[in-house]
Amino acid sequence: MNPFIFTQSKDLDGVLAALSAGEARPIAGGTNLLDLMKEGVMRPSQLVDINGLDLDQVVLGEDGGLLLGALARNADTAYDPLVRERYPLLSSAILAGASPQLRNMASNGGNLMQRTRCVYFYDVGTACNKREPGTGCPAKDGLNRQHAILGTSETCIATHPSDMCVALRALDATVHVQSSSGKRQIPFADFHRLPEDRPEIDNTLQPGELITHIIVPQADRFIAHSAYIKVRDRLSYAFALVSVAAALDLDAGGTIKAARIALGGVAHKPWRIEAAEDQLVGKAAGEQAFAAAADAILQGARGYGHNDFKLTLAKNAIVQALTSAARGTDIASGSDRIPEGDNA
Amino acid sequence: MELHQQYPVRLRINGQDREFNVESWVTLLDLLRERAGMTGTKKGCDQGQCGACTVLVDGKRINSCLTLAVMQDGKEITTVEGLANGEDLHPLQQAFIECDAFQCGYCTPGQLCSAVGLMNEGQARSREDVRELMSGNICRCGAYPQIADAVIQVMDLRKNDSGDKPAFTTGAVLA
């Protein structure tokens, strides 16, 4: 790790002043930042420890939505009775990510800010437009099994690694940020960005801004029918090849009144196509409608060689997630799992 | 302030108050091994992927390789050295022996601390839960079934050990 100056503050104004000065980066859980610093991918000259700030709430907000403090830990968020009962999709998505130890450390704000796990981004011995703009993207013609199939650009085919963010995108969360010059709200759809010709910029947070909390609107209509499906190379503790957050509001006859579908592991940001959800409204919940929605979501998808399989995998995962959601939220396990004996 | 400044860190490690002066970039893992002389906690990957460095901070299990010592100032740390009560092994340590839950033993300190954390969290209801909630600890000898045996033996979950549905929600895995 590079040498750096370390400060701590229990005062939000003090933290914002430090951030506005330009050099300091905030550290909360540190699970991603310290890893990147050990690899030499990130080399901040100053860290400000923000864990003393009073931003760890998980409570109902004034408008009936869920307020998630930026410093609430992923585990505390996922296991909170309010989140489990009212936002099972979010709970399930968080618990699909990382390991129990990491979820005990990782903050909600940090989950949004985590960087891609592209192997070229992580390897300072290779070129990478995200790490060093203008040097090139070896992933396009290289080992790209984990990489994006949607929203890619000539400069970058990295994916955003979060599970939590996929559920937050499906549930129309809003990111609340603050700087020394004021407060701002960012719709989740606009928080992360596509690489385009500036892949070094992951999101729309501006210099000097700090995430204070996330608001998830009331989502009671989806409690009964939601599912988070994560397909990965091993049973647990691996990043998604493809993940799907699906939520349905069904009438008594099984007709779809509303649908939400967001994908992880396929793009530089959680991927959601609202038009595909609109086209499900009024249709009977079933494989035919789900497959058509999947085709609409994946329109324009392309593989880069090793990740070609993701086109089929993503379609199947969308259909599976919607089928599972239609069957009913599985409070017990999220959804089907491979019995232990089958993957010894 | 200077880049190579020393920062005071006070920790209560396994019931003993200790004071250190460390550079900003020293991880909790390196403090324990290199400054406190407590080498029970192991460095495996140093990237949060293997779990060998798992310790308990105020009763919660974390990867000590991915946190700075200066961030833990004032905290209570429990390492594998702090699990036994004198000559009396912690029930998990005894169960690991009885269940043959290790071969080379390198991952064992992290497995033990992780299992204590798992029990503190109170989320596991079945063998499948234990397997999922121990997934942050890699064992390259492949003692996973015996590790799960040891944990469920101590948690007295054997009555639930017959294909019960997990009690917590998690992302599904498809074949």
Interface residues (C-beta under 8 A of the other chain):
Chain A: M1 N2 P3 F4 I5 F6 T7 Q8 I27 G29 G30 T31 L34 D35 M37 K38 S45 L47 D49 N51 A75 Y79 R84 P88 S91 S92 A93 L95 A96 G97 A98 S99 P100 Q101 L102 N104 M105 D163 A227 Y228 I229 K230 V231 R232 L235 S236 Y237 S243 N316 A317 Q320 S324 D330 I331 A332 S333 G334 S335 D336 R337 I338 P339 E340 D342
Chain B: M1 E2 L3 H4 Q5 Y7 E23 S24 W25 T27 D46 Q47 G48 G51 T54 K60 R61 I62 N63 L66 T67 L68 V70 M71 S114 G117 L118 E121 Q123 R127 E128 R131 E132 L133 M134 S135 G136 N137 G163 K165 P166 A167 F168 T169 T170 G171 A172 V173 L174 A175
